[in-house]
Amino acid sequence: MPRRRYRTHSLRKTHVRTPGGRLVVHYEKRKKGIPKCAICKKPLAGTVRDPRDVPKSKKHPNRPYGGYLCAECLHRELTLAIIEKYSTA
Ligand SMILES: [Zn+2]
């Protein structure tokens, strides 16, 4: 049984051959997924996979829904929302 802190699915096991010829298990963090647009699922530009060591200004685009919707989907949705708002008046 591995140590308590290694008993988690957020770590992946890799097998490493030591210089002495033994096969030992190493635990490493899983790769995070690429941020994708919530509507069209395209990979988002201007975002990072792992935001821990990156300054805040580089984590996602500085606009409403930045890092959640791509620019085209945001433009389309805003346009539709404005048309819908003023069509009844
Ligand atoms: Zn999109």
PDB file of the backbone (N, CA, C, O) and the ligand in Angstrom, with CONECT records:
HET     ZN  A 101       1
ATOM      1  N   MET A   1       0.851  -1.192   0.000  1.00  0.00           N
ATOM      2  CA  MET A   1       0.000   0.000   0.000  1.00  0.00           C
ATOM      3  C   MET A   1       0.888   1.244   0.000  1.00  0.00           C
ATOM      4  O   MET A   1       1.782   1.377   0.836  1.00  0.00           O
ATOM      5  N   PRO A   2       0.632   2.156  -0.950  1.00  0.00           N
ATOM      6  CA  PRO A   2       1.438   3.383  -0.980  1.00  0.00           C
ATOM      7  C   PRO A   2       1.133   4.272   0.215  1.00  0.00           C
ATOM      8  O   PRO A   2       0.121   4.106   0.895  1.00  0.00           O
ATOM      9  N   ARG A   3       2.036   5.222   0.455  1.00  0.00           N
ATOM     10  CA  ARG A   3       1.824   6.156   1.552  1.00  0.00           C
ATOM     11  C   ARG A   3       0.505   6.894   1.355  1.00  0.00           C
ATOM     12  O   ARG A   3       0.011   7.035   0.236  1.00  0.00           O
ATOM     13  N   ARG A   4      -0.047   7.358   2.459  1.00  0.00           N
ATOM     14  CA  ARG A   4      -1.387   7.924   2.454  1.00  0.00           C
ATOM     15  C   ARG A   4      -1.524   9.084   1.432  1.00  0.00           C
ATOM     16  O   ARG A   4      -2.532   9.189   0.734  1.00  0.00           O
ATOM     17  N   ARG A   5      -0.498   9.942   1.363  1.00  0.00           N
ATOM     18  CA  ARG A   5      -0.621  11.110   0.472  1.00  0.00           C
ATOM     19  C   ARG A   5      -0.516  10.730  -0.999  1.00  0.00           C
ATOM     20  O   ARG A   5      -0.858  11.539  -1.862  1.00  0.00           O
ATOM     21  N   TYR A   6      -0.050   9.509  -1.312  1.00  0.00           N
ATOM     22  CA  TYR A   6       0.013   9.084  -2.700  1.00  0.00           C
ATOM     23  C   TYR A   6      -1.230   8.319  -3.123  1.00  0.00           C
ATOM     24  O   TYR A   6      -1.372   7.961  -4.292  1.00  0.00           O
ATOM     25  N   ARG A   7      -2.145   8.063  -2.166  1.00  0.00           N
ATOM     26  CA  ARG A   7      -3.354   7.313  -2.500  1.00  0.00           C
ATOM     27  C   ARG A   7      -4.422   8.259  -3.037  1.00  0.00           C
ATOM     28  O   ARG A   7      -5.426   8.501  -2.368  1.00  0.00           O
ATOM     29  N   THR A   8      -4.219   8.786  -4.219  1.00  0.00           N
ATOM     30  CA  THR A   8      -5.180   9.702  -4.819  1.00  0.00           C
ATOM     31  C   THR A   8      -5.097   9.572  -6.332  1.00  0.00           C
ATOM     32  O   THR A   8      -4.031   9.317  -6.893  1.00  0.00           O
ATOM     33  N   HIS A   9      -6.244   9.751  -6.983  1.00  0.00           N
ATOM     34  CA  HIS A   9      -6.252   9.642  -8.445  1.00  0.00           C
ATOM     35  C   HIS A   9      -5.773  10.917  -9.110  1.00  0.00           C
ATOM     36  O   HIS A   9      -5.648  10.963 -10.334  1.00  0.00           O
ATOM     37  N   SER A  10      -5.498  11.972  -8.315  1.00  0.00           N
ATOM     38  CA  SER A  10      -4.957  13.174  -8.940  1.00  0.00           C
ATOM     39  C   SER A  10      -3.480  13.006  -9.261  1.00  0.00           C
ATOM     40  O   SER A  10      -2.896  13.856  -9.934  1.00  0.00           O
ATOM     41  N   LEU A  11      -2.873  11.937  -8.798  1.00  0.00           N
ATOM     42  CA  LEU A  11      -1.492  11.619  -9.165  1.00  0.00           C
ATOM     43  C   LEU A  11      -1.499  10.421 -10.101  1.00  0.00           C
ATOM     44  O   LEU A  11      -2.293   9.493  -9.941  1.00  0.00           O
ATOM     45  N   ARG A  12      -0.594  10.456 -11.088  1.00  0.00           N
ATOM     46  CA  ARG A  12      -0.492   9.287 -11.959  1.00  0.00           C
ATOM     47  C   ARG A  12       0.810   8.555 -11.650  1.00  0.00           C
ATOM     48  O   ARG A  12       1.822   9.158 -11.293  1.00  0.00           O
ATOM     49  N   LYS A  13       0.748   7.240 -11.801  1.00  0.00           N
ATOM     50  CA  LYS A  13       1.917   6.417 -11.510  1.00  0.00           C
ATOM     51  C   LYS A  13       2.781   6.302 -12.755  1.00  0.00           C
ATOM     52  O   LYS A  13       2.273   6.088 -13.855  1.00  0.00           O
ATOM     53  N   THR A  14       4.081   6.444 -12.578  1.00  0.00           N
ATOM     54  CA  THR A  14       5.005   6.135 -13.662  1.00  0.00           C
ATOM     55  C   THR A  14       6.028   5.148 -13.109  1.00  0.00           C
ATOM     56  O   THR A  14       6.406   5.214 -11.939  1.00  0.00           O
ATOM     57  N   HIS A  15       6.465   4.242 -13.962  1.00  0.00           N
ATOM     58  CA  HIS A  15       7.462   3.262 -13.554  1.00  0.00           C
ATOM     59  C   HIS A  15       8.814   3.726 -14.057  1.00  0.00           C
ATOM     60  O   HIS A  15       8.985   4.011 -15.242  1.00  0.00           O
ATOM     61  N   VAL A  16       9.783   3.799 -13.136  1.00  0.00           N
ATOM     62  CA  VAL A  16      11.107   4.322 -13.466  1.00  0.00           C
ATOM     63  C   VAL A  16      12.139   3.248 -13.143  1.00  0.00           C
ATOM     64  O   VAL A  16      12.135   2.662 -12.060  1.00  0.00           O
ATOM     65  N   ARG A  17      13.022   3.006 -14.109  1.00  0.00           N
ATOM     66  CA  ARG A  17      14.107   2.035 -13.893  1.00  0.00           C
ATOM     67  C   ARG A  17      15.274   2.752 -13.225  1.00  0.00           C
ATOM     68  O   ARG A  17      15.797   3.726 -13.766  1.00  0.00           O
ATOM     69  N   THR A  18      15.681   2.277 -12.060  1.00  0.00           N
ATOM     70  CA  THR A  18      16.785   2.913 -11.338  1.00  0.00           C
ATOM     71  C   THR A  18      18.120   2.454 -11.935  1.00  0.00           C
ATOM     72  O   THR A  18      18.168   1.476 -12.681  1.00  0.00           O
ATOM     73  N   PRO A  19      19.190   3.159 -11.605  1.00  0.00           N
ATOM     74  CA  PRO A  19      20.511   2.719 -12.084  1.00  0.00           C
ATOM     75  C   PRO A  19      20.864   1.302 -11.617  1.00  0.00           C
ATOM     76  O   PRO A  19      21.622   0.602 -12.289  1.00  0.00           O
ATOM     77  N   GLY A  20      20.320   0.877 -10.473  1.00  0.00           N
ATOM     78  CA  GLY A  20      20.593  -0.473  -9.991  1.00  0.00           C
ATOM     79  C   GLY A  20      19.743  -1.530 -10.652  1.00  0.00           C
ATOM     80  O   GLY A  20      19.877  -2.712 -10.334  1.00  0.00           O
ATOM     81  N   GLY A  21      18.858  -1.134 -11.578  1.00  0.00           N
ATOM     82  CA  GLY A  21      18.055  -2.095 -12.309  1.00  0.00           C
ATOM     83  C   GLY A  21      16.693  -2.370 -11.696  1.00  0.00           C
ATOM     84  O   GLY A  21      15.911  -3.142 -12.251  1.00  0.00           O
ATOM     85  N   ARG A  22      16.395  -1.747 -10.550  1.00  0.00           N
ATOM     86  CA  ARG A  22      15.084  -1.943  -9.924  1.00  0.00           C
ATOM     87  C   ARG A  22      14.039  -1.125 -10.654  1.00  0.00           C
ATOM     88  O   ARG A  22      14.342  -0.069 -11.208  1.00  0.00           O
ATOM     89  N   LEU A  23      12.789  -1.620 -10.655  1.00  0.00           N
ATOM     90  CA  LEU A  23      11.689  -0.863 -11.223  1.00  0.00           C
ATOM     91  C   LEU A  23      10.914  -0.265 -10.056  1.00  0.00           C
ATOM     92  O   LEU A  23      10.336  -1.003  -9.257  1.00  0.00           O
ATOM     93  N   VAL A  24      10.893   1.053  -9.945  1.00  0.00           N
ATOM     94  CA  VAL A  24      10.197   1.697  -8.829  1.00  0.00           C
ATOM     95  C   VAL A  24       9.071   2.566  -9.381  1.00  0.00           C
ATOM     96  O   VAL A  24       9.091   3.000 -10.533  1.00  0.00           O
ATOM     97  N   VAL A  25       8.096   2.801  -8.519  1.00  0.00           N
ATOM     98  CA  VAL A  25       6.930   3.598  -8.911  1.00  0.00           C
ATOM     99  C   VAL A  25       7.155   5.032  -8.476  1.00  0.00           C
ATOM    100  O   VAL A  25       7.451   5.296  -7.311  1.00  0.00           O
ATOM    101  N   HIS A  26       7.014   5.957  -9.410  1.00  0.00           N
ATOM    102  CA  HIS A  26       7.018   7.371  -9.084  1.00  0.00           C
ATOM    103  C   HIS A  26       5.610   7.914  -9.283  1.00  0.00           C
ATOM    104  O   HIS A  26       4.863   7.425 -10.130  1.00  0.00           O
ATOM    105  N   TYR A  27       5.252   8.929  -8.496  1.00  0.00           N
ATOM    106  CA  TYR A  27       3.935   9.546  -8.614  1.00  0.00           C
ATOM    107  C   TYR A  27       4.127  10.968  -9.113  1.00  0.00           C
ATOM    108  O   TYR A  27       4.905  11.734  -8.544  1.00  0.00           O
ATOM    109  N   GLU A  28       3.413  11.317 -10.179  1.00  0.00           N
ATOM    110  CA  GLU A  28       3.522  12.693 -10.666  1.00  0.00           C
ATOM    111  C   GLU A  28       2.141  13.267 -10.912  1.00  0.00           C
ATOM    112  O   GLU A  28       1.174  12.533 -11.117  1.00  0.00           O
ATOM    113  N   LYS A  29       2.058  14.604 -10.888  1.00  0.00           N
ATOM    114  CA  LYS A  29       0.779  15.272 -11.085  1.00  0.00           C
ATOM    115  C   LYS A  29       0.302  15.048 -12.506  1.00  0.00           C
ATOM    116  O   LYS A  29       1.102  15.025 -13.442  1.00  0.00           O
ATOM    117  N   ARG A  30      -1.006  14.884 -12.667  1.00  0.00           N
ATOM    118  CA  ARG A  30      -1.556  14.723 -14.010  1.00  0.00           C
ATOM    119  C   ARG A  30      -1.513  16.045 -14.761  1.00  0.00           C
ATOM    120  O   ARG A  30      -1.580  17.119 -14.165  1.00  0.00           O
ATOM    121  N   LYS A  31      -1.399  15.946 -16.074  1.00  0.00           N
ATOM    122  CA  LYS A  31      -1.420  17.131 -16.923  1.00  0.00           C
ATOM    123  C   LYS A  31      -2.831  17.701 -16.936  1.00  0.00           C
ATOM    124  O   LYS A  31      -3.805  16.960 -17.062  1.00  0.00           O
ATOM    125  N   LYS A  32      -2.936  19.007 -16.805  1.00  0.00           N
ATOM    126  CA  LYS A  32      -4.258  19.620 -16.839  1.00  0.00           C
ATOM    127  C   LYS A  32      -4.714  19.771 -18.284  1.00  0.00           C
ATOM    128  O   LYS A  32      -3.893  19.839 -19.198  1.00  0.00           O
ATOM    129  N   GLY A  33      -6.029  19.822 -18.483  1.00  0.00           N
ATOM    130  CA  GLY A  33      -6.582  19.980 -19.821  1.00  0.00           C
ATOM    131  C   GLY A  33      -6.444  21.408 -20.305  1.00  0.00           C
ATOM    132  O   GLY A  33      -6.258  22.330 -19.510  1.00  0.00           O
ATOM    133  N   ILE A  34      -6.534  21.585 -21.605  1.00  0.00           N
ATOM    134  CA  ILE A  34      -6.467  22.930 -22.184  1.00  0.00           C
ATOM    135  C   ILE A  34      -7.821  23.602 -21.971  1.00  0.00           C
ATOM    136  O   ILE A  34      -8.851  22.962 -22.189  1.00  0.00           O
ATOM    137  N   PRO A  35      -7.859  24.890 -21.545  1.00  0.00           N
ATOM    138  CA  PRO A  35      -9.145  25.571 -21.424  1.00  0.00           C
ATOM    139  C   PRO A  35      -9.834  25.669 -22.784  1.00  0.00           C
ATOM    140  O   PRO A  35      -9.213  26.027 -23.785  1.00  0.00           O
ATOM    141  N   LYS A  36     -11.134  25.342 -22.801  1.00  0.00           N
ATOM    142  CA  LYS A  36     -11.890  25.352 -24.058  1.00  0.00           C
ATOM    143  C   LYS A  36     -13.106  26.243 -23.927  1.00  0.00           C
ATOM    144  O   LYS A  36     -13.607  26.471 -22.826  1.00  0.00           O
ATOM    145  N   CYS A  37     -13.580  26.748 -25.060  1.00  0.00           N
ATOM    146  CA  CYS A  37     -14.774  27.591 -25.097  1.00  0.00           C
ATOM    147  C   CYS A  37     -15.981  26.772 -24.640  1.00  0.00           C
ATOM    148  O   CYS A  37     -16.120  25.605 -25.009  1.00  0.00           O
ATOM    149  N   ALA A  38     -16.860  27.390 -23.832  1.00  0.00           N
ATOM    150  CA  ALA A  38     -18.006  26.666 -23.279  1.00  0.00           C
ATOM    151  C   ALA A  38     -19.053  26.361 -24.334  1.00  0.00           C
ATOM    152  O   ALA A  38     -19.880  25.471 -24.137  1.00  0.00           O
ATOM    153  N   ILE A  39     -19.038  27.081 -25.451  1.00  0.00           N
ATOM    154  CA  ILE A  39     -20.070  26.873 -26.477  1.00  0.00           C
ATOM    155  C   ILE A  39     -19.518  26.015 -27.614  1.00  0.00           C
ATOM    156  O   ILE A  39     -20.082  24.965 -27.924  1.00  0.00           O
ATOM    157  N   CYS A  40     -18.416  26.452 -28.242  1.00  0.00           N
ATOM    158  CA  CYS A  40     -17.944  25.758 -29.441  1.00  0.00           C
ATOM    159  C   CYS A  40     -16.824  24.767 -29.143  1.00  0.00           C
ATOM    160  O   CYS A  40     -16.404  24.038 -30.042  1.00  0.00           O
ATOM    161  N   LYS A  41     -16.327  24.719 -27.905  1.00  0.00           N
ATOM    162  CA  LYS A  41     -15.296  23.760 -27.465  1.00  0.00           C
ATOM    163  C   LYS A  41     -13.951  23.942 -28.152  1.00  0.00           C
ATOM    164  O   LYS A  41     -13.110  23.043 -28.114  1.00  0.00           O
ATOM    165  N   LYS A  42     -13.736  25.102 -28.784  1.00  0.00           N
ATOM    166  CA  LYS A  42     -12.424  25.372 -29.362  1.00  0.00           C
ATOM    167  C   LYS A  42     -11.445  25.704 -28.246  1.00  0.00           C
ATOM    168  O   LYS A  42     -11.863  26.259 -27.230  1.00  0.00           O
ATOM    169  N   PRO A  43     -10.149  25.386 -28.390  1.00  0.00           N
ATOM    170  CA  PRO A  43      -9.170  25.805 -27.379  1.00  0.00           C
ATOM    171  C   PRO A  43      -9.113  27.321 -27.297  1.00  0.00           C
ATOM    172  O   PRO A  43      -9.097  28.001 -28.323  1.00  0.00           O
ATOM    173  N   LEU A  44      -9.081  27.856 -26.074  1.00  0.00           N
ATOM    174  CA  LEU A  44      -9.124  29.298 -25.887  1.00  0.00           C
ATOM    175  C   LEU A  44      -7.740  29.901 -26.069  1.00  0.00           C
ATOM    176  O   LEU A  44      -6.750  29.371 -25.563  1.00  0.00           O
ATOM    177  N   ALA A  45      -7.676  31.021 -26.799  1.00  0.00           N
ATOM    178  CA  ALA A  45      -6.422  31.741 -26.956  1.00  0.00           C
ATOM    179  C   ALA A  45      -6.186  32.594 -25.715  1.00  0.00           C
ATOM    180  O   ALA A  45      -7.137  33.021 -25.060  1.00  0.00           O
ATOM    181  N   GLY A  46      -4.922  32.838 -25.394  1.00  0.00           N
ATOM    182  CA  GLY A  46      -4.592  33.727 -24.288  1.00  0.00           C
ATOM    183  C   GLY A  46      -4.779  33.111 -22.924  1.00  0.00           C
ATOM    184  O   GLY A  46      -4.750  33.833 -21.927  1.00  0.00           O
ATOM    185  N   THR A  47      -4.970  31.795 -22.835  1.00  0.00           N
ATOM    186  CA  THR A  47      -5.096  31.128 -21.547  1.00  0.00           C
ATOM    187  C   THR A  47      -3.913  30.184 -21.350  1.00  0.00           C
ATOM    188  O   THR A  47      -3.213  29.843 -22.304  1.00  0.00           O
ATOM    189  N   VAL A  48      -3.701  29.771 -20.118  1.00  0.00           N
ATOM    190  CA  VAL A  48      -2.605  28.861 -19.825  1.00  0.00           C
ATOM    191  C   VAL A  48      -3.171  27.576 -19.242  1.00  0.00           C
ATOM    192  O   VAL A  48      -4.241  27.568 -18.632  1.00  0.00           O
ATOM    193  N   ARG A  49      -2.433  26.489 -19.441  1.00  0.00           N
ATOM    194  CA  ARG A  49      -2.858  25.189 -18.943  1.00  0.00           C
ATOM    195  C   ARG A  49      -2.738  25.121 -17.415  1.00  0.00           C
ATOM    196  O   ARG A  49      -3.644  24.640 -16.733  1.00  0.00           O
ATOM    197  N   ASP A  50      -1.619  25.604 -16.893  1.00  0.00           N
ATOM    198  CA  ASP A  50      -1.392  25.557 -15.456  1.00  0.00           C
ATOM    199  C   ASP A  50      -1.123  26.974 -14.950  1.00  0.00           C
ATOM    200  O   ASP A  50      -0.018  27.479 -15.148  1.00  0.00           O
ATOM    201  N   PRO A  51      -2.087  27.637 -14.304  1.00  0.00           N
ATOM    202  CA  PRO A  51      -1.951  29.053 -13.983  1.00  0.00           C
ATOM    203  C   PRO A  51      -1.177  29.340 -12.710  1.00  0.00           C
ATOM    204  O   PRO A  51      -1.150  30.490 -12.274  1.00  0.00           O
ATOM    205  N   ARG A  52      -0.548  28.349 -12.095  1.00  0.00           N
ATOM    206  CA  ARG A  52       0.021  28.578 -10.767  1.00  0.00           C
ATOM    207  C   ARG A  52       1.207  29.528 -10.770  1.00  0.00           C
ATOM    208  O   ARG A  52       1.322  30.365  -9.875  1.00  0.00           O
ATOM    209  N   ASP A  53       2.095  29.418 -11.760  1.00  0.00           N
ATOM    210  CA  ASP A  53       3.319  30.213 -11.738  1.00  0.00           C
ATOM    211  C   ASP A  53       3.268  31.383 -12.713  1.00  0.00           C
ATOM    212  O   ASP A  53       4.304  31.948 -13.066  1.00  0.00           O
ATOM    213  N   VAL A  54       2.054  31.750 -13.153  1.00  0.00           N
ATOM    214  CA  VAL A  54       1.912  32.777 -14.173  1.00  0.00           C
ATOM    215  C   VAL A  54       1.263  33.994 -13.530  1.00  0.00           C
ATOM    216  O   VAL A  54       0.352  33.832 -12.718  1.00  0.00           O
ATOM    217  N   PRO A  55       1.703  35.224 -13.865  1.00  0.00           N
ATOM    218  CA  PRO A  55       1.031  36.400 -13.307  1.00  0.00           C
ATOM    219  C   PRO A  55      -0.428  36.462 -13.733  1.00  0.00           C
ATOM    220  O   PRO A  55      -0.815  35.903 -14.759  1.00  0.00           O
ATOM    221  N   LYS A  56      -1.232  37.151 -12.927  1.00  0.00           N
ATOM    222  CA  LYS A  56      -2.678  37.153 -13.128  1.00  0.00           C
ATOM    223  C   LYS A  56      -3.070  37.667 -14.505  1.00  0.00           C
ATOM    224  O   LYS A  56      -4.035  37.190 -15.103  1.00  0.00           O
ATOM    225  N   SER A  57      -2.297  38.668 -15.018  1.00  0.00           N
ATOM    226  CA  SER A  57      -2.663  39.270 -16.297  1.00  0.00           C
ATOM    227  C   SER A  57      -2.475  38.300 -17.455  1.00  0.00           C
ATOM    228  O   SER A  57      -3.019  38.528 -18.535  1.00  0.00           O
ATOM    229  N   LYS A  58      -1.715  37.217 -17.256  1.00  0.00           N
ATOM    230  CA  LYS A  58      -1.468  36.271 -18.347  1.00  0.00           C
ATOM    231  C   LYS A  58      -2.340  35.030 -18.245  1.00  0.00           C
ATOM    232  O   LYS A  58      -2.215  34.123 -19.069  1.00  0.00           O
ATOM    233  N   LYS A  59      -3.241  34.969 -17.229  1.00  0.00           N
ATOM    234  CA  LYS A  59      -4.020  33.751 -17.047  1.00  0.00           C
ATOM    235  C   LYS A  59      -5.181  33.645 -18.018  1.00  0.00           C
ATOM    236  O   LYS A  59      -5.496  32.560 -18.506  1.00  0.00           O
ATOM    237  N   HIS A  60      -5.822  34.784 -18.300  1.00  0.00           N
ATOM    238  CA  HIS A  60      -6.940  34.765 -19.255  1.00  0.00           C
ATOM    239  C   HIS A  60      -7.150  36.163 -19.795  1.00  0.00           C
ATOM    240  O   HIS A  60      -6.695  37.130 -19.184  1.00  0.00           O
ATOM    241  N   PRO A  61      -7.835  36.299 -20.935  1.00  0.00           N
ATOM    242  CA  PRO A  61      -8.063  37.607 -21.526  1.00  0.00           C
ATOM    243  C   PRO A  61      -8.880  38.489 -20.586  1.00  0.00           C
ATOM    244  O   PRO A  61      -9.808  38.018 -19.927  1.00  0.00           O
ATOM    245  N   ASN A  62      -8.529  39.761 -20.533  1.00  0.00           N
ATOM    246  CA  ASN A  62      -9.172  40.679 -19.602  1.00  0.00           C
ATOM    247  C   ASN A  62     -10.401  41.305 -20.255  1.00  0.00           C
ATOM    248  O   ASN A  62     -10.379  42.474 -20.640  1.00  0.00           O
ATOM    249  N   ARG A  63     -11.457  40.535 -20.374  1.00  0.00           N
ATOM    250  CA  ARG A  63     -12.731  41.027 -20.898  1.00  0.00           C
ATOM    251  C   ARG A  63     -13.825  40.172 -20.271  1.00  0.00           C
ATOM    252  O   ARG A  63     -13.530  39.106 -19.730  1.00  0.00           O
ATOM    253  N   PRO A  64     -15.095  40.618 -20.331  1.00  0.00           N
ATOM    254  CA  PRO A  64     -16.159  39.788 -19.800  1.00  0.00           C
ATOM    255  C   PRO A  64     -16.149  38.402 -20.451  1.00  0.00           C
ATOM    256  O   PRO A  64     -15.989  38.289 -21.667  1.00  0.00           O
ATOM    257  N   TYR A  65     -16.317  37.365 -19.660  1.00  0.00           N
ATOM    258  CA  TYR A  65     -16.290  35.970 -20.096  1.00  0.00           C
ATOM    259  C   TYR A  65     -14.937  35.562 -20.658  1.00  0.00           C
ATOM    260  O   TYR A  65     -14.840  34.534 -21.328  1.00  0.00           O
ATOM    261  N   GLY A  66     -13.873  36.353 -20.398  1.00  0.00           N
ATOM    262  CA  GLY A  66     -12.538  35.979 -20.856  1.00  0.00           C
ATOM    263  C   GLY A  66     -12.075  34.718 -20.155  1.00  0.00           C
ATOM    264  O   GLY A  66     -12.162  34.626 -18.930  1.00  0.00           O
ATOM    265  N   GLY A  67     -11.583  33.744 -20.908  1.00  0.00           N
ATOM    266  CA  GLY A  67     -11.191  32.461 -20.339  1.00  0.00           C
ATOM    267  C   GLY A  67     -12.352  31.494 -20.199  1.00  0.00           C
ATOM    268  O   GLY A  67     -12.178  30.384 -19.698  1.00  0.00           O
ATOM    269  N   TYR A  68     -13.560  31.914 -20.646  1.00  0.00           N
ATOM    270  CA  TYR A  68     -14.732  31.037 -20.577  1.00  0.00           C
ATOM    271  C   TYR A  68     -15.351  30.862 -21.952  1.00  0.00           C
ATOM    272  O   TYR A  68     -15.711  29.750 -22.340  1.00  0.00           O
ATOM    273  N   LEU A  69     -15.478  31.977 -22.703  1.00  0.00           N
ATOM    274  CA  LEU A  69     -15.976  31.922 -24.071  1.00  0.00           C
ATOM    275  C   LEU A  69     -14.886  32.445 -25.002  1.00  0.00           C
ATOM    276  O   LEU A  69     -14.083  33.293 -24.613  1.00  0.00           O
ATOM    277  N   CYS A  70     -14.862  31.932 -26.239  1.00  0.00           N
ATOM    278  CA  CYS A  70     -13.919  32.466 -27.211  1.00  0.00           C
ATOM    279  C   CYS A  70     -14.465  33.793 -27.742  1.00  0.00           C
ATOM    280  O   CYS A  70     -15.633  34.118 -27.528  1.00  0.00           O
ATOM    281  N   ALA A  71     -13.619  34.554 -28.432  1.00  0.00           N
ATOM    282  CA  ALA A  71     -13.994  35.904 -28.868  1.00  0.00           C
ATOM    283  C   ALA A  71     -15.172  35.860 -29.829  1.00  0.00           C
ATOM    284  O   ALA A  71     -16.060  36.710 -29.753  1.00  0.00           O
ATOM    285  N   GLU A  72     -15.197  34.875 -30.740  1.00  0.00           N
ATOM    286  CA  GLU A  72     -16.280  34.822 -31.721  1.00  0.00           C
ATOM    287  C   GLU A  72     -17.616  34.516 -31.042  1.00  0.00           C
ATOM    288  O   GLU A  72     -18.627  35.156 -31.334  1.00  0.00           O
ATOM    289  N   CYS A  73     -17.617  33.536 -30.133  1.00  0.00           N
ATOM    290  CA  CYS A  73     -18.863  33.168 -29.448  1.00  0.00           C
ATOM    291  C   CYS A  73     -19.355  34.321 -28.589  1.00  0.00           C
ATOM    292  O   CYS A  73     -20.558  34.576 -28.539  1.00  0.00           O
ATOM    293  N   LEU A  74     -18.448  35.027 -27.906  1.00  0.00           N
ATOM    294  CA  LEU A  74     -18.852  36.163 -27.072  1.00  0.00           C
ATOM    295  C   LEU A  74     -19.470  37.256 -27.935  1.00  0.00           C
ATOM    296  O   LEU A  74     -20.507  37.818 -27.581  1.00  0.00           O
ATOM    297  N   HIS A  75     -18.831  37.560 -29.078  1.00  0.00           N
ATOM    298  CA  HIS A  75     -19.352  38.586 -29.978  1.00  0.00           C
ATOM    299  C   HIS A  75     -20.748  38.210 -30.460  1.00  0.00           C
ATOM    300  O   HIS A  75     -21.651  39.047 -30.469  1.00  0.00           O
ATOM    301  N   ARG A  76     -20.926  36.961 -30.857  1.00  0.00           N
ATOM    302  CA  ARG A  76     -22.227  36.497 -31.361  1.00  0.00           C
ATOM    303  C   ARG A  76     -23.280  36.584 -30.263  1.00  0.00           C
ATOM    304  O   ARG A  76     -24.380  37.085 -30.492  1.00  0.00           O
ATOM    305  N   GLU A  77     -22.941  36.093 -29.059  1.00  0.00           N
ATOM    306  CA  GLU A  77     -23.915  36.074 -27.964  1.00  0.00           C
ATOM    307  C   GLU A  77     -24.299  37.484 -27.545  1.00  0.00           C
ATOM    308  O   GLU A  77     -25.471  37.752 -27.281  1.00  0.00           O
ATOM    309  N   LEU A  78     -23.317  38.398 -27.479  1.00  0.00           N
ATOM    310  CA  LEU A  78     -23.628  39.785 -27.105  1.00  0.00           C
ATOM    311  C   LEU A  78     -24.517  40.424 -28.160  1.00  0.00           C
ATOM    312  O   LEU A  78     -25.485  41.107 -27.826  1.00  0.00           O
ATOM    313  N   THR A  79     -24.192  40.205 -29.443  1.00  0.00           N
ATOM    314  CA  THR A  79     -25.000  40.763 -30.518  1.00  0.00           C
ATOM    315  C   THR A  79     -26.430  40.256 -30.439  1.00  0.00           C
ATOM    316  O   THR A  79     -27.376  41.035 -30.556  1.00  0.00           O
ATOM    317  N   LEU A  80     -26.589  38.952 -30.240  1.00  0.00           N
ATOM    318  CA  LEU A  80     -27.931  38.371 -30.142  1.00  0.00           C
ATOM    319  C   LEU A  80     -28.679  38.940 -28.941  1.00  0.00           C
ATOM    320  O   LEU A  80     -29.875  39.216 -29.027  1.00  0.00           O
ATOM    321  N   ALA A  81     -27.969  39.119 -27.809  1.00  0.00           N
ATOM    322  CA  ALA A  81     -28.615  39.631 -26.607  1.00  0.00           C
ATOM    323  C   ALA A  81     -29.099  41.054 -26.827  1.00  0.00           C
ATOM    324  O   ALA A  81     -30.193  41.415 -26.393  1.00  0.00           O
ATOM    325  N   ILE A  82     -28.280  41.872 -27.507  1.00  0.00           N
ATOM    326  CA  ILE A  82     -28.667  43.264 -27.755  1.00  0.00           C
ATOM    327  C   ILE A  82     -29.853  43.314 -28.717  1.00  0.00           C
ATOM    328  O   ILE A  82     -30.796  44.077 -28.510  1.00  0.00           O
ATOM    329  N   ILE A  83     -29.801  42.497 -29.769  1.00  0.00           N
ATOM    330  CA  ILE A  83     -30.912  42.465 -30.732  1.00  0.00           C
ATOM    331  C   ILE A  83     -32.197  42.057 -30.020  1.00  0.00           C
ATOM    332  O   ILE A  83     -33.254  42.649 -30.240  1.00  0.00           O
ATOM    333  N   GLU A  84     -32.096  41.028 -29.155  1.00  0.00           N
ATOM    334  CA  GLU A  84     -33.279  40.550 -28.439  1.00  0.00           C
ATOM    335  C   GLU A  84     -33.821  41.616 -27.495  1.00  0.00           C
ATOM    336  O   GLU A  84     -35.035  41.753 -27.340  1.00  0.00           O
ATOM    337  N   LYS A  85     -32.914  42.379 -26.859  1.00  0.00           N
ATOM    338  CA  LYS A  85     -33.356  43.374 -25.888  1.00  0.00           C
ATOM    339  C   LYS A  85     -34.126  44.495 -26.563  1.00  0.00           C
ATOM    340  O   LYS A  85     -35.129  44.965 -26.027  1.00  0.00           O
ATOM    341  N   TYR A  86     -33.665  44.935 -27.746  1.00  0.00           N
ATOM    342  CA  TYR A  86     -34.267  46.102 -28.378  1.00  0.00           C
ATOM    343  C   TYR A  86     -35.283  45.744 -29.455  1.00  0.00           C
ATOM    344  O   TYR A  86     -35.851  46.641 -30.077  1.00  0.00           O
ATOM    345  N   SER A  87     -35.525  44.459 -29.691  1.00  0.00           N
ATOM    346  CA  SER A  87     -36.464  44.096 -30.750  1.00  0.00           C
ATOM    347  C   SER A  87     -37.907  44.310 -30.309  1.00  0.00           C
ATOM    348  O   SER A  87     -38.764  44.616 -31.137  1.00  0.00           O
ATOM    349  N   THR A  88     -38.190  44.152 -29.003  1.00  0.00           N
ATOM    350  CA  THR A  88     -39.572  44.285 -28.524  1.00  0.00           C
ATOM    351  C   THR A  88     -39.992  45.740 -28.408  1.00  0.00           C
ATOM    352  O   THR A  88     -41.178  46.041 -28.544  1.00  0.00           O
ATOM    353  N   ALA A  89     -39.054  46.658 -28.161  1.00  0.00           N
ATOM    354  CA  ALA A  89     -39.411  48.066 -27.916  1.00  0.00           C
ATOM    355  C   ALA A  89     -39.822  48.779 -29.201  1.00  0.00           C
ATOM    356  O   ALA A  89     -40.150  49.965 -29.171  1.00  0.00           O
TER     357      ALA A  89
HETATM  358 ZN    ZN A 101     -16.529  29.543 -28.904  1.00  0.00          ZN2+
END
